[in-house]
Amino acid sequence: MDQQSAPRFMTVSEVADIMRVSKMTVYRLIHSGQMPAIRVGKSFRVPQAAVAQLIESGLVDHSDDRIAGIGG
């Protein structure tokens, strides 16, 4: 597999740092199936693309709130 096309993986600690949550929260996301991960020995590795996708899916667009009179 070409190194450029190979998926990039992150540790649970790296994911927690990026998302500004605890490692336990990342473990919960993995165990609930909300975040895909592979097991390497006793630890997990999370695809970098999955982290980006989860963050994007959680972003909320409040641009319509002002039009509807919601919010400030």
N, C-alpha and C positions, 0 to 999 in steps of 0.2 A: 504494500500500500504506500502510495506517495505521501511523504511527510506533510505536504501542503494540504492534502485532502483528508488526512487523518483527523478524527475528532479530538478536540482538546478537552482534557478532564481537569476538574478542580477537586481539592479536598473539601471536607465538610467545614473546616475552619476558614478556608478561603471563601466559600459560599456565604458563611455567616458574616464575615467581614464586609463583603460586598453588599449584602442585603441589610446589614446593620441589625442583625438578630442574633440570638444565642445559637450555639451549636445544637442544643436540644431542639430548638424550633426547626432547624434543618433536618435533624433526624426524624422528627415527627412528620415533616413534609415527605420525606423518603418513605417512611413506613406506611403512610396513608395512601401512597401512590400518586400524590400530587406533584412530586418531583422524581423524575427517573434517575436511577443510579445503578452502578454495577458494584459488586462486592469484590474487593481485591484483598485476599487474606481475611483479616479481621476488620478492615476498614472499607469505607465506601468512597467511590469516585463519581462525581456528577459531571455530565457533559456541559461544557461551557455554554453551548447553544440552548440547553434546557433552562439554564439560569436566566439567560437573556429573555427567553420566551416567557418564563414565569413572571419576571419583572414587568415586561410589556403588557401581559394580560391583566396584571393587577393595577396598571395605571388607570386613573379615572380622569375622564375629560369633563371638566366642570364648565366648559364654555356655554353649554345650553342652559345652565342653571340661572344665569343672569337674565336671559331672555324670558324664562318661565317665571321670573320673580323669586327664585329660590336663592338663598345665600345673599351675600353682601354687596 
